[in-house]
Amino acid sequence: MSRRGGSTLYRGPGGSRLATRDGRSKGFTLMELMVALFTLAVLMSAAIQGYYAVSRGRAVITSAVETDIQNMAVLHQIVKDLQSAYVIQGRDNTLPGPRSEARTFFACEDTGFGVEAWDKLSFTSVGHVIIPRSGPERQYESELTEITYELVSGGDDPETGILQRREVSPPAAGVDDQQASIPVAERVAGFDVACIDSEGRPREDWDSRQLDGRGQLIGLPVLVRITLVVKGEGGEKQTRTTAVTLPLAPRLNLR
């Protein structure tokens, strides 16, 4: 309580003004209210900006993790297919008919589209299927399958495409390229395939139906290196590279 100008001013807890004895209110002034509202607005703005910053960071991290998981899953599938790549050497490697196309082959080429490498990988693989029969023993039969991985244009981003996997079983002459094609990855900015021969030399183009310097079919590469570049939702690019040895290929000779 204090006296000012013949009136008594009462103060509440913390020194806040309540009212004078003559009944006139002595509350907050307009300037004090404006300062309080401005301070509250600044605090709320900082809190909202912090919330959106955390949300954006979380979205970027989530997109990067999802892109990396997609890359690993696609490369795992390609490695699994390549490990059963198979090429027949000699005259038996021909399909019946007048065209005399190769029954089995291994080929990769650069399609020359896009900023990154847009390669095409095609090969025949051998698998074992179970023949239904009665009895406790299982009987297996080998089956040839033609597998193709190709990056084709598609989507809203002209710098990216869709990686497709095509499987045709059994391989046959004159098969439609669009048959059995399924997308395995989207927003792919690059698909690079490098084949390593028995001398350890990398080659971007490979065709097992061609002849080497000794007049023999080049057959399978010893090792295949695959690089996959995927563009995330935020525009960032993630690159994954793996290498796989082909069990049915000749051994690497580095001497």
Helices and strands as residue ranges (DSSP letters): E 2-4, E 7-11, G 13-15, E 17-20, H 30-82, E 106-110, E 119-131, E 139-153, E 161-168, E 181-196, E 202-203, E 206-207, E 223-231, E 237-245
